Amino acid sequence: MFKYKHGSRTGMTPLRRKWAIGSLVLAVVGAIALFPGGLALFLLPLLVWLTVPRQLALGPRYLVCGEAIVYYGNVDRIVLDPQAGKLTLVSAGDRRFTIERERFPTGARKSHKIAANKEAKFGKVAAKLIEKVRHASPAVEVSGA
């Protein structure tokens, strides 16, 4: 799993969903019993919902990024543009999934270190993706590399 700032959140895991429902029930009971101070308990389920991680998960046969799932066996072509920092997986029906270098977060503060960290993460993810897609279907062509 890699941290990746994509547009949508990943679905909640069953454990996180149980925590959210349990804390919501606790907040309702607390709000009724301790009104108005109990209303602050509604911050806990909100916090559980807002902290769902934004990640890029590379599985053995598929990629999950937010609500997008790409099965490696369905990928027909890979387009890698190192200058723009984009890797595009093209599936049947011309469906495209693009990973961008600039969406990888980094903890660095200096601009040259930020750029180096993003480039390293993008390179690592791109290499793993190409390897996994080639393993699933060896006839896939990689263009732009």
Secondary structure, DSSP 4 states (H G I P E B T S, - for coil): -EE---SSPPPPPHHHHHHHHHHHHHHHHHHHHSTTGGGGGGHHHHHHHHT---EEEE-SSEEEETTEEEEGGGEEEEEEETTTTEEEEEEGGGEEEEEEGGGS-----SHHHHHHHHHHHHHHHHHHHHHHHHHH-TT-EEE--
